Amino acid sequence: MPVSQAECQGAQYFFVRSVRSSRYGPGMELRHLRYFVEVAQALNFTKAGQRLRVAQPALSRQIRQLEEEVGVRLLERTRRGVQMTPAGEAFLVEARAVLEQSVQAIQVAQQRGQGKAGQLNLGYVWGLFHSVVPQVVSRFRQVYPEVAVHLFDFTATQQAQAIAQGRLDLGFVGFAQEADAAGLSKRKVGESGFIVALPQSHRAARRRRVPLSMLAEDFFFTISDQHYPGASRYIVKACAEAGFRPRVLQAAERGHTILSLVAGQCGVALLPEPLRALPHPGVLFRPLVDNVQADLFVAWDAARNSTIRDAFLRVLASKPG
């Protein structure tokens, strides 16, 4: 059934009381915040009252009630108009955020109440997120079972393009470089260590942990920046800190290709740790003595509004439980 206007107003009232009551007090309502934001933007009670269709005396009274509730003066009244106090400027940021959240809360409630099914188009780099994404999607669907989640195994570059075009709502792009290059918003969702892939006959195969300096004379295979933008930079930097420049024999498109070349005793590779889940006959993975870590990110286009995407980001940020 459609949600009535009265129900929406009730939801707004409950939202501001429950979410912000500990900060702002129990008597505040969304209309106080709307009135304050309008006056703060116009810096004139008469103009703000006209926009709100509220008489100027009534508007002034509501603002005074708000200031009494907050406990500080938010606006300075002068003959020339209205000026913001420092407290008022800080309060304005919070008030706008509450109003935006209330609109989003109502939209989500209406969609759920009307049984509307939505969809979420989600990209990911398989080699980095093959274990993370299914867990997050499962948690999301427990909260939003009516939303259809479509997964796309794309490279980071493909994801950035699809997000910019609106074909993806967000993507687990991996390292930060692609998100930064495309001007996307990003959030850290974890980190990945690098491990070394060795042929079984390699001289370091018997070691439990391998120092990078021991690989200075080996040829290296790296993953191309097309699939894992930024990975090669971490590798080159780590080798430089170990005292040598890696002799890169080839940059391969896929992890499977690299492992085949390593198994053929053509060289070694430094790979993100999640890639050890790939089939690797003839290849030994060993942790490094050197600590090589990289942060992993999810990215999205903040200029595009999406209630479902924002709901997914909230689930992603919450702790499993």
Phi and psi in degrees as GROMACS dihedral restraints (atoms count N, CA, C in turn):
[ dihedral_restraints ]
;  ai    aj    ak    al  type     phi  dphi    fc
    3     4     5     6     1   -63.2    20    10
    4     5     6     7     1   151.2    20    10
    6     7     8     9     1   -86.3    20    10
    7     8     9    10     1   126.5    20    10
    9    10    11    12     1   -75.1    20    10
   10    11    12    13     1   165.1    20    10
   12    13    14    15     1   -63.3    20    10
   13    14    15    16     1   -38.3    20    10
   15    16    17    18     1   -62.9    20    10
   16    17    18    19     1   -39.7    20    10
   18    19    20    21     1   -66.1    20    10
   19    20    21    22     1   -39.1    20    10
   21    22    23    24     1   -62.9    20    10
   22    23    24    25     1   -43.6    20    10
   24    25    26    27     1   -64.1    20    10
   25    26    27    28     1   -38.0    20    10
   27    28    29    30     1   -64.9    20    10
   28    29    30    31     1   -38.6    20    10
   30    31    32    33     1   -64.5    20    10
   31    32    33    34     1   -40.4    20    10
   33    34    35    36     1   -61.6    20    10
   34    35    36    37     1   -45.7    20    10
   36    37    38    39     1   -62.2    20    10
   37    38    39    40     1   -44.8    20    10
   39    40    41    42     1   -64.6    20    10
   40    41    42    43     1   -38.6    20    10
   42    43    44    45     1   -62.4    20    10
   43    44    45    46     1   -50.8    20    10
   45    46    47    48     1   -68.5    20    10
   46    47    48    49     1   -32.5    20    10
   48    49    50    51     1   -71.1    20    10
   49    50    51    52     1   -41.2    20    10
   51    52    53    54     1   -80.7    20    10
   52    53    54    55     1   -40.1    20    10
   54    55    56    57     1   -79.5    20    10
   55    56    57    58     1   -37.4    20    10
   57    58    59    60     1  -115.4    20    10
   58    59    60    61     1     6.0    20    10
   60    61    62    63     1   -62.2    20    10
   61    62    63    64     1   -35.7    20    10
   63    64    65    66     1   -65.8    20    10
   64    65    66    67     1   -24.6    20    10
   66    67    68    69     1   -94.6    20    10
   67    68    69    70     1   -38.8    20    10
   69    70    71    72     1  -108.9    20    10
   70    71    72    73     1   -10.9    20    10
   72    73    74    75     1   100.1    20    10
   73    74    75    76     1   159.8    20    10
   75    76    77    78     1   -77.5    20    10
   76    77    78    79     1   -15.4    20    10
   78    79    80    81     1   -93.3    20    10
   79    80    81    82     1    -1.9    20    10
   81    82    83    84     1   -81.7    20    10
   82    83    84    85     1   142.5    20    10
   84    85    86    87     1  -126.9    20    10
   85    86    87    88     1   164.7    20    10
   87    88    89    90     1   -62.2    20    10
   88    89    90    91     1   -31.6    20    10
   90    91    92    93     1   -62.7    20    10
   91    92    93    94     1   -34.4    20    10
   93    94    95    96     1   -59.8    20    10
   94    95    96    97     1   -43.1    20    10
   96    97    98    99     1   -68.8    20    10
   97    98    99   100     1   -40.8    20    10
   99   100   101   102     1   -62.3    20    10
  100   101   102   103     1   -43.3    20    10
  102   103   104   105     1   -63.2    20    10
  103   104   105   106     1   -43.9    20    10
  105   106   107   108     1   -63.2    20    10
  106   107   108   109     1   -45.2    20    10
  108   109   110   111     1   -61.1    20    10
  109   110   111   112     1   -40.8    20    10
  111   112   113   114     1   -65.7    20    10
  112   113   114   115     1   -43.7    20    10
  114   115   116   117     1   -64.8    20    10
  115   116   117   118     1   -41.0    20    10
  117   118   119   120     1   -62.5    20    10
  118   119   120   121     1   -34.7    20    10
  120   121   122   123     1   -75.2    20    10
  121   122   123   124     1   -40.5    20    10
  123   124   125   126     1   -83.8    20    10
  124   125   126   127     1   -26.8    20    10
  126   127   128   129     1    52.5    20    10
  127   128   129   130     1    37.1    20    10
  129   130   131   132     1  -161.7    20    10
  130   131   132   133     1   122.1    20    10
  132   133   134   135     1   -66.5    20    10
  133   134   135   136     1   -38.4    20    10
  135   136   137   138     1   -64.8    20    10
  136   137   138   139     1   -47.6    20    10
  138   139   140   141     1   -64.4    20    10
  139   140   141   142     1   -42.0    20    10
  141   142   143   144     1   -63.4    20    10
  142   143   144   145     1   -40.5    20    10
  144   145   146   147     1   -63.5    20    10
  145   146   147   148     1   -37.5    20    10
  147   148   149   150     1   -64.7    20    10
  148   149   150   151     1   -42.4    20    10
  150   151   152   153     1   -66.2    20    10
  151   152   153   154     1   -38.1    20    10
  153   154   155   156     1   -85.0    20    10
  154   155   156   157     1   -11.8    20    10
  156   157   158   159     1    60.7    20    10
  157   158   159   160     1    44.6    20    10
  159   160   161   162     1  -126.9    20    10
  160   161   162   163     1   134.5    20    10
  162   163   164   165     1   -61.2    20    10
  163   164   165   166     1   144.1    20    10
  165   166   167   168     1   -58.1    20    10
  166   167   168   169     1   -43.1    20    10
  168   169   170   171     1   -61.7    20    10
  169   170   171   172     1   -40.6    20    10
  171   172   173   174     1   -66.3    20    10
  172   173   174   175     1   -37.9    20    10
  174   175   176   177     1   -65.4    20    10
  175   176   177   178     1   -43.7    20    10
  177   178   179   180     1   -60.9    20    10
  178   179   180   181     1   -39.9    20    10
  180   181   182   183     1   -64.2    20    10
  181   182   183   184     1   -40.5    20    10
  183   184   185   186     1   -64.7    20    10
  184   185   186   187     1   -38.9    20    10
  186   187   188   189     1   -68.0    20    10
  187   188   189   190     1   -38.0    20    10
  189   190   191   192     1   -64.7    20    10
  190   191   192   193     1   -39.5    20    10
  192   193   194   195     1   -62.0    20    10
  193   194   195   196     1   -40.1    20    10
  195   196   197   198     1   -62.5    20    10
  196   197   198   199     1   -45.6    20    10
  198   199   200   201     1   -64.0    20    10
  199   200   201   202     1   -37.2    20    10
  201   202   203   204     1   -64.7    20    10
  202   203   204   205     1   -37.9    20    10
  204   205   206   207     1   -67.4    20    10
  205   206   207   208     1   -42.4    20    10
  207   208   209   210     1   -74.1    20    10
  208   209   210   211     1   -35.5    20    10
  210   211   212   213     1    94.9    20    10
  211   212   213   214     1     5.6    20    10
  213   214   215   216     1  -140.5    20    10
  214   215   216   217     1   160.5    20    10
  216   217   218   219     1   -80.5    20    10
  217   218   219   220     1   128.6    20    10
  219   220   221   222     1  -100.7    20    10
  220   221   222   223     1   -28.5    20    10
  222   223   224   225     1  -131.3    20    10
  223   224   225   226     1   143.7    20    10
  225   226   227   228     1  -105.0    20    10
  226   227   228   229     1   120.4    20    10
  228   229   230   231     1   -89.0    20    10
  229   230   231   232     1   127.2    20    10
  231   232   233   234     1  -129.4    20    10
  232   233   234   235     1   171.2    20    10
  234   235   236   237     1   -64.5    20    10
  235   236   237   238     1   -29.6    20    10
  237   238   239   240     1   -83.9    20    10
  238   239   240   241     1   -11.8    20    10
  240   241   242   243     1   147.8    20    10
  241   242   243   244     1  -136.1    20    10
  243   244   245   246     1  -130.5    20    10
  244   245   246   247     1   140.6    20    10
  246   247   248   249     1  -126.1    20    10
  247   248   249   250     1   148.1    20    10
  249   250   251   252     1   -81.9    20    10
  250   251   252   253     1   138.8    20    10
  252   253   254   255     1   -85.0    20    10
  253   254   255   256     1   163.6    20    10
  255   256   257   258     1   -55.9    20    10
  256   257   258   259     1   -38.6    20    10
  258   259   260   261     1   -65.1    20    10
  259   260   261   262     1   -38.1    20    10
  261   262   263   264     1   -65.1    20    10
  262   263   264   265     1   -38.7    20    10
  264   265   266   267     1   -63.7    20    10
  265   266   267   268     1   -41.2    20    10
  267   268   269   270     1   -67.3    20    10
  268   269   270   271     1   -39.9    20    10
  270   271   272   273     1   -66.9    20    10
  271   272   273   274     1   -32.8    20    10
  273   274   275   276     1   -60.4    20    10
  274   275   276   277     1   -41.8    20    10
  276   277   278   279     1   -60.1    20    10
  277   278   279   280     1   -45.7    20    10
  279   280   281   282     1   -68.3    20    10
  280   281   282   283     1   -40.0    20    10
  282   283   284   285     1   -62.5    20    10
  283   284   285   286     1   -43.4    20    10
  285   286   287   288     1   -62.3    20    10
  286   287   288   289     1   -39.6    20    10
  288   289   290   291     1   -64.1    20    10
  289   290   291   292     1   -40.4    20    10
  291   292   293   294     1   -64.5    20    10
  292   293   294   295     1   -43.1    20    10
  294   295   296   297     1   -63.3    20    10
  295   296   297   298     1   -41.2    20    10
  297   298   299   300     1   -64.1    20    10
  298   299   300   301     1   -42.0    20    10
  300   301   302   303     1   -66.5    20    10
  301   302   303   304     1   -34.7    20    10
  303   304   305   306     1   -66.8    20    10
  304   305   306   307     1   -39.6    20    10
  306   307   308   309     1   -63.3    20    10
  307   308   309   310     1   -43.5    20    10
  309   310   311   312     1   -64.3    20    10
  310   311   312   313     1   -40.8    20    10
  312   313   314   315     1   -62.2    20    10
  313   314   315   316     1   -40.8    20    10
  315   316   317   318     1   -67.0    20    10
  316   317   318   319     1   -41.3    20    10
  318   319   320   321     1   -61.2    20    10
  319   320   321   322     1   -43.5    20    10
  321   322   323   324     1   -64.4    20    10
  322   323   324   325     1   -43.2    20    10
  324   325   326   327     1   -63.8    20    10
  325   326   327   328     1   -40.0    20    10
  327   328   329   330     1   -65.4    20    10
  328   329   330   331     1   -42.5    20    10
  330   331   332   333     1   -62.7    20    10
  331   332   333   334     1   -44.0    20    10
  333   334   335   336     1   -66.7    20    10
  334   335   336   337     1   -42.9    20    10
  336   337   338   339     1   -67.0    20    10
  337   338   339   340     1   -31.4    20    10
  339   340   341   342     1   -91.2    20    10
  340   341   342   343     1     0.7    20    10
  342   343   344   345     1    67.0    20    10
  343   344   345   346     1    25.0    20    10
  345   346   347   348     1   -74.4    20    10
  346   347   348   349     1   131.8    20    10
  348   349   350   351     1   -93.0    20    10
  349   350   351   352     1   131.8    20    10
  351   352   353   354     1  -112.2    20    10
  352   353   354   355     1  -176.6    20    10
  354   355   356   357     1  -143.0    20    10
  355   356   357   358     1   153.0    20    10
  357   358   359   360     1  -130.3    20    10
  358   359   360   361     1   120.5    20    10
  360   361   362   363     1   -98.5    20    10
  361   362   363   364     1   116.3    20    10
  363   364   365   366     1  -124.1    20    10
  364   365   366   367     1   123.8    20    10
  366   367   368   369     1  -100.4    20    10
  367   368   369   370     1   156.0    20    10
  369   370   371   372     1  -159.5    20    10
  370   371   372   373     1   151.7    20    10
  372   373   374   375     1   -89.9    20    10
  373   374   375   376     1   112.0    20    10
  375   376   377   378     1   -55.3    20    10
  376   377   378   379     1   -46.3    20    10
  378   379   380   381     1   -62.3    20    10
  379   380   381   382     1   -24.3    20    10
  381   382   383   384     1  -101.0    20    10
  382   383   384   385     1   -25.7    20    10
  384   385   386   387     1  -127.8    20    10
  385   386   387   388     1    18.6    20    10
  387   388   389   390     1   -64.4    20    10
  388   389   390   391     1   -22.1    20    10
  390   391   392   393     1  -100.3    20    10
  391   392   393   394     1   -27.5    20    10
  393   394   395   396     1   -77.1    20    10
  394   395   396   397     1   -48.2    20    10
  396   397   398   399     1   -59.7    20    10
  397   398   399   400     1   -47.9    20    10
  399   400   401   402     1   -57.5    20    10
  400   401   402   403     1   -37.2    20    10
  402   403   404   405     1   -66.2    20    10
  403   404   405   406     1   -43.6    20    10
  405   406   407   408     1   -68.5    20    10
  406   407   408   409     1   -41.8    20    10
  408   409   410   411     1   -62.1    20    10
  409   410   411   412     1   -39.7    20    10
  411   412   413   414     1   -61.7    20    10
  412   413   414   415     1   -44.0    20    10
  414   415   416   417     1   -64.1    20    10
  415   416   417   418     1   -39.7    20    10
  417   418   419   420     1   -64.4    20    10
  418   419   420   421     1   -42.7    20    10
  420   421   422   423     1   -71.2    20    10
  421   422   423   424     1   -22.7    20    10
  423   424   425   426     1   -66.0    20    10
  424   425   426   427     1   -32.8    20    10
  426   427   428   429     1   -89.3    20    10
  427   428   429   430     1   -36.9    20    10
  429   430   431   432     1  -125.1    20    10
  430   431   432   433     1    70.1    20    10
  432   433   434   435     1   -66.7    20    10
  433   434   435   436     1   -19.9    20    10
  435   436   437   438     1   -83.0    20    10
  436   437   438   439     1    -9.6    20    10
  438   439   440   441     1   -86.6    20    10
  439   440   441   442     1   126.6    20    10
  441   442   443   444     1   -84.5    20    10
  442   443   444   445     1   123.3    20    10
  444   445   446   447     1  -102.8    20    10
  445   446   447   448     1   120.4    20    10
  447   448   449   450     1  -107.2    20    10
  448   449   450   451     1   123.6    20    10
  450   451   452   453     1  -102.1    20    10
  451   452   453   454     1   139.7    20    10
  453   454   455   456     1  -131.0    20    10
  454   455   456   457     1   118.4    20    10
  456   457   458   459     1   -81.4    20    10
  457   458   459   460     1    90.1    20    10
  459   460   461   462     1  -117.5    20    10
  460   461   462   463     1   153.9    20    10
  462   463   464   465     1   -69.6    20    10
  463   464   465   466     1   166.4    20    10
  465   466   467   468     1   -61.2    20    10
  466   467   468   469     1   -39.4    20    10
  468   469   470   471     1   -65.3    20    10
  469   470   471   472     1   -43.4    20    10
  471   472   473   474     1   -62.6    20    10
  472   473   474   475     1   -38.9    20    10
  474   475   476   477     1   -64.1    20    10
  475   476   477   478     1   -45.4    20    10
  477   478   479   480     1   -59.5    20    10
  478   479   480   481     1   -41.1    20    10
  480   481   482   483     1   -66.2    20    10
  481   482   483   484     1   -43.2    20    10
  483   484   485   486     1   -68.0    20    10
  484   485   486   487     1   -36.0    20    10
  486   487   488   489     1   -65.9    20    10
  487   488   489   490     1   -44.7    20    10
  489   490   491   492     1   -62.4    20    10
  490   491   492   493     1   -32.3    20    10
  492   493   494   495     1   -86.6    20    10
  493   494   495   496     1    -5.8    20    10
  495   496   497   498     1    83.5    20    10
  496   497   498   499     1     8.6    20    10
  498   499   500   501     1   -82.5    20    10
  499   500   501   502     1   -23.0    20    10
  501   502   503   504     1  -119.4    20    10
  502   503   504   505     1   141.7    20    10
  504   505   506   507     1   -80.6    20    10
  505   506   507   508     1   -37.0    20    10
  507   508   509   510     1  -163.8    20    10
  508   509   510   511     1   167.3    20    10
  510   511   512   513     1  -147.7    20    10
  511   512   513   514     1   141.6    20    10
  513   514   515   516     1   -84.0    20    10
  514   515   516   517     1    89.8    20    10
  516   517   518   519     1   -84.7    20    10
  517   518   519   520     1   -18.4    20    10
  519   520   521   522     1    97.6    20    10
  520   521   522   523     1  -120.0    20    10
  522   523   524   525     1   -73.0    20    10
  523   524   525   526     1   163.5    20    10
  525   526   527   528     1   -73.0    20    10
  526   527   528   529     1   -21.7    20    10
  528   529   530   531     1   -58.0    20    10
  529   530   531   532     1   -43.3    20    10
  531   532   533   534     1   -68.4    20    10
  532   533   534   535     1   -41.5    20    10
  534   535   536   537     1   -63.0    20    10
  535   536   537   538     1   -43.1    20    10
  537   538   539   540     1   -65.6    20    10
  538   539   540   541     1   -41.7    20    10
  540   541   542   543     1   -64.8    20    10
  541   542   543   544     1   -33.3    20    10
  543   544   545   546     1   -90.3    20    10
  544   545   546   547     1    -1.2    20    10
  546   547   548   549     1    70.2    20    10
  547   548   549   550     1    30.6    20    10
  549   550   551   552     1   -92.3    20    10
  550   551   552   553     1   154.7    20    10
  552   553   554   555     1   -73.8    20    10
  553   554   555   556     1   150.3    20    10
  555   556   557   558     1  -145.8    20    10
  556   557   558   559     1   158.8    20    10
  558   559   560   561     1  -143.2    20    10
  559   560   561   562     1   134.6    20    10
  561   562   563   564     1   -68.7    20    10
  562   563   564   565     1   132.4    20    10
  564   565   566   567     1  -121.7    20    10
  565   566   567   568     1     2.9    20    10
  567   568   569   570     1   159.8    20    10
  568   569   570   571     1  -166.4    20    10
  570   571   572   573     1  -148.4    20    10
  571   572   573   574     1   160.6    20    10
  573   574   575   576     1  -132.2    20    10
  574   575   576   577     1   132.9    20    10
  576   577   578   579     1   -85.6    20    10
  577   578   579   580     1   162.4    20    10
  579   580   581   582     1  -106.1    20    10
  580   581   582   583     1   140.6    20    10
  582   583   584   585     1  -124.7    20    10
  583   584   585   586     1   162.9    20    10
  585   586   587   588     1  -102.3    20    10
  586   587   588   589     1   134.9    20    10
  588   589   590   591     1  -100.8    20    10
  589   590   591   592     1   123.0    20    10
  591   592   593   594     1  -121.7    20    10
  592   593   594   595     1   149.0    20    10
  594   595   596   597     1   -64.5    20    10
  595   596   597   598     1   151.4    20    10
  597   598   599   600     1   -60.4    20    10
  598   599   600   601     1   -26.4    20    10
  600   601   602   603     1   -91.9    20    10
  601   602   603   604     1     6.0    20    10
  603   604   605   606     1   -65.3    20    10
  604   605   606   607     1   148.3    20    10
  606   607   608   609     1   -63.9    20    10
  607   608   609   610     1   -21.6    20    10
  609   610   611   612     1   -95.2    20    10
  610   611   612   613     1     5.3    20    10
  612   613   614   615     1   -63.1    20    10
  613   614   615   616     1   -28.9    20    10
  615   616   617   618     1   -82.8    20    10
  616   617   618   619     1    -9.1    20    10
  618   619   620   621     1   -80.3    20    10
  619   620   621   622     1   142.6    20    10
  621   622   623   624     1   -75.6    20    10
  622   623   624   625     1   -36.3    20    10
  624   625   626   627     1  -132.9    20    10
  625   626   627   628     1   137.3    20    10
  627   628   629   630     1  -110.0    20    10
  628   629   630   631     1   127.2    20    10
  630   631   632   633     1   -77.0    20    10
  631   632   633   634     1   139.0    20    10
  633   634   635   636     1   -59.9    20    10
  634   635   636   637     1   -34.7    20    10
  636   637   638   639     1   -59.2    20    10
  637   638   639   640     1   -23.1    20    10
  639   640   641   642     1   -71.6    20    10
  640   641   642   643     1   -13.9    20    10
  642   643   644   645     1  -103.9    20    10
  643   644   645   646     1    12.5    20    10
  645   646   647   648     1   -61.4    20    10
  646   647   648   649     1   -28.8    20    10
  648   649   650   651     1   -93.7    20    10
  649   650   651   652     1    -1.8    20    10
  651   652   653   654     1   -86.5    20    10
  652   653   654   655     1   155.5    20    10
  654   655   656   657     1   -81.3    20    10
  655   656   657   658     1   146.6    20    10
  657   658   659   660     1  -115.0    20    10
  658   659   660   661     1   144.9    20    10
  660   661   662   663     1  -110.7    20    10
  661   662   663   664     1   136.0    20    10
  663   664   665   666     1  -125.1    20    10
  664   665   666   667     1   160.3    20    10
  666   667   668   669     1   -85.9    20    10
  667   668   669   670     1   137.1    20    10
  669   670   671   672     1   -63.2    20    10
  670   671   672   673     1   151.8    20    10
  672   673   674   675     1   -68.4    20    10
  673   674   675   676     1   -13.5    20    10
  675   676   677   678     1   -64.7    20    10
  676   677   678   679     1   -39.7    20    10
  678   679   680   681     1   -94.7    20    10
  679   680   681   682     1   -36.8    20    10
  681   682   683   684     1  -131.7    20    10
  682   683   684   685     1    71.8    20    10
  684   685   686   687     1   -57.0    20    10
  685   686   687   688     1   128.3    20    10
  687   688   689   690     1    98.7    20    10
  688   689   690   691     1   -20.2    20    10
  690   691   692   693     1   -61.3    20    10
  691   692   693   694     1   -41.8    20    10
  693   694   695   696     1   -64.0    20    10
  694   695   696   697     1   -29.2    20    10
  696   697   698   699     1   -67.1    20    10
  697   698   699   700     1   -41.3    20    10
  699   700   701   702     1   -62.6    20    10
  700   701   702   703     1   -39.4    20    10
  702   703   704   705     1   -66.9    20    10
  703   704   705   706     1   -48.5    20    10
  705   706   707   708     1   -61.5    20    10
  706   707   708   709     1   -41.7    20    10
  708   709   710   711     1   -64.6    20    10
  709   710   711   712     1   -43.2    20    10
  711   712   713   714     1   -64.1    20    10
  712   713   714   715     1   -41.1    20    10
  714   715   716   717     1   -66.4    20    10
  715   716   717   718     1   -38.5    20    10
  717   718   719   720     1   -61.8    20    10
  718   719   720   721     1   -40.7    20    10
  720   721   722   723     1   -67.4    20    10
  721   722   723   724     1   -24.3    20    10
  723   724   725   726     1   -86.0    20    10
  724   725   726   727     1    -2.6    20    10
  726   727   728   729     1    99.9    20    10
  727   728   729   730     1    15.9    20    10
  729   730   731   732     1  -151.5    20    10
  730   731   732   733     1   164.8    20    10
  732   733   734   735     1  -105.6    20    10
  733   734   735   736     1   125.0    20    10
  735   736   737   738     1   -67.1    20    10
  736   737   738   739     1   139.2    20    10
  738   739   740   741     1   -89.8    20    10
  739   740   741   742     1    95.3    20    10
  741   742   743   744     1   -80.9    20    10
  742   743   744   745     1   116.4    20    10
  744   745   746   747     1   -83.3    20    10
  745   746   747   748     1   -36.2    20    10
  747   748   749   750     1  -162.4    20    10
  748   749   750   751     1   143.8    20    10
  750   751   752   753     1  -104.5    20    10
  751   752   753   754     1   111.0    20    10
  753   754   755   756     1   -93.3    20    10
  754   755   756   757     1   157.6    20    10
  756   757   758   759     1   -78.8    20    10
  757   758   759   760     1   -33.2    20    10
  759   760   761   762     1  -130.0    20    10
  760   761   762   763     1   152.4    20    10
  762   763   764   765     1   -62.4    20    10
  763   764   765   766     1   -34.4    20    10
  765   766   767   768     1   -59.1    20    10
  766   767   768   769     1   -40.8    20    10
  768   769   770   771     1   -64.4    20    10
  769   770   771   772     1   -43.7    20    10
  771   772   773   774     1   -61.5    20    10
  772   773   774   775     1   -44.3    20    10
  774   775   776   777     1   -65.3    20    10
  775   776   777   778     1   -34.8    20    10
  777   778   779   780     1   -65.1    20    10
  778   779   780   781     1   -39.8    20    10
  780   781   782   783     1   -69.1    20    10
  781   782   783   784     1   -39.1    20    10
  783   784   785   786     1   -64.8    20    10
  784   785   786   787     1   -44.7    20    10
  786   787   788   789     1   -60.7    20    10
  787   788   789   790     1   -30.4    20    10
  789   790   791   792     1   -80.5    20    10
  790   791   792   793     1     8.6    20    10
  792   793   794   795     1    62.8    20    10
  793   794   795   796     1    34.4    20    10
  795   796   797   798     1   -91.0    20    10
  796   797   798   799     1   -13.3    20    10
  798   799   800   801     1   165.0    20    10
  799   800   801   802     1  -167.0    20    10
  801   802   803   804     1  -123.7    20    10
  802   803   804   805     1   172.5    20    10
  804   805   806   807     1  -148.9    20    10
  805   806   807   808     1   142.5    20    10
  807   808   809   810     1   -99.6    20    10
  808   809   810   811     1   123.6    20    10
  810   811   812   813     1  -131.2    20    10
  811   812   813   814     1   151.0    20    10
  813   814   815   816     1   -57.3    20    10
  814   815   816   817     1   137.1    20    10
  816   817   818   819     1   -53.7    20    10
  817   818   819   820     1   -36.8    20    10
  819   820   821   822     1   -60.4    20    10
  820   821   822   823     1   -19.3    20    10
  822   823   824   825     1   -72.2    20    10
  823   824   825   826     1    -8.3    20    10
  825   826   827   828     1   -68.4    20    10
  826   827   828   829     1   -11.1    20    10
  828   829   830   831     1   -72.2    20    10
  829   830   831   832     1   -14.9    20    10
  831   832   833   834     1   -69.2    20    10
  832   833   834   835     1   148.6    20    10
  834   835   836   837     1   -58.0    20    10
  835   836   837   838     1   133.3    20    10
  837   838   839   840     1  -143.4    20    10
  838   839   840   841     1    57.6    20    10
  840   841   842   843     1   -62.5    20    10
  841   842   843   844     1   135.1    20    10
  843   844   845   846     1    84.2    20    10
  844   845   846   847     1     2.2    20    10
  846   847   848   849     1  -123.0    20    10
  847   848   849   850     1   137.8    20    10
  849   850   851   852     1  -112.1    20    10
  850   851   852   853     1   132.4    20    10
  852   853   854   855     1   -97.9    20    10
  853   854   855   856     1   134.1    20    10
  855   856   857   858     1  -133.7    20    10
  856   857   858   859     1   137.2    20    10
  858   859   860   861     1   -68.4    20    10
  859   860   861   862     1   158.0    20    10
  861   862   863   864     1   -96.0    20    10
  862   863   864   865     1   146.3    20    10
  864   865   866   867     1   -65.0    20    10
  865   866   867   868     1   -40.4    20    10
  867   868   869   870     1   -73.6    20    10
  868   869   870   871     1   135.2    20    10
  870   871   872   873     1   -87.7    20    10
  871   872   873   874     1   104.5    20    10
  873   874   875   876     1  -112.8    20    10
  874   875   876   877     1   110.3    20    10
  876   877   878   879     1  -126.1    20    10
  877   878   879   880     1   150.2    20    10
  879   880   881   882     1  -140.9    20    10
  880   881   882   883     1   139.5    20    10
  882   883   884   885     1   -77.6    20    10
  883   884   885   886     1   148.1    20    10
  885   886   887   888     1  -114.9    20    10
  886   887   888   889     1   144.4    20    10
  888   889   890   891     1  -133.4    20    10
  889   890   891   892     1   152.9    20    10
  891   892   893   894     1  -106.5    20    10
  892   893   894   895     1   145.7    20    10
  894   895   896   897     1  -133.0    20    10
  895   896   897   898     1   153.0    20    10
  897   898   899   900     1  -157.3    20    10
  898   899   900   901     1   169.1    20    10
  900   901   902   903     1   -98.4    20    10
  901   902   903   904     1   105.0    20    10
  903   904   905   906     1   -67.0    20    10
  904   905   906   907     1   -18.5    20    10
  906   907   908   909     1   -73.7    20    10
  907   908   909   910     1   -15.7    20    10
  909   910   911   912     1  -100.2    20    10
  910   911   912   913     1   124.6    20    10
  912   913   914   915     1   -81.3    20    10
  913   914   915   916     1   134.1    20    10
  915   916   917   918     1  -153.7    20    10
  916   917   918   919     1   110.8    20    10
  918   919   920   921     1   -64.4    20    10
  919   920   921   922     1   -41.1    20    10
  921   922   923   924     1   -68.3    20    10
  922   923   924   925     1   -41.4    20    10
  924   925   926   927     1   -61.0    20    10
  925   926   927   928     1   -45.3    20    10
  927   928   929   930     1   -64.0    20    10
  928   929   930   931     1   -35.2    20    10
  930   931   932   933     1   -64.6    20    10
  931   932   933   934     1   -39.9    20    10
  933   934   935   936     1   -63.9    20    10
  934   935   936   937     1   -40.9    20    10
  936   937   938   939     1   -64.1    20    10
  937   938   939   940     1   -35.4    20    10
  939   940   941   942     1   -66.9    20    10
  940   941   942   943     1   -41.2    20    10
  942   943   944   945     1   -64.2    20    10
  943   944   945   946     1   -40.5    20    10
  945   946   947   948     1   -61.1    20    10
  946   947   948   949     1   -37.3    20    10
  948   949   950   951     1   -78.9    20    10
  949   950   951   952     1   -19.8    20    10
  951   952   953   954     1   -78.1    20    10
  952   953   954   955     1   156.6    20    10
  954   955   956   957     1   -82.0    20    10
  955   956   957   958     1   137.4    20    10
  957   958   959   960     1   -60.1    20    10
  958   959   960   961     1   143.3    20    10
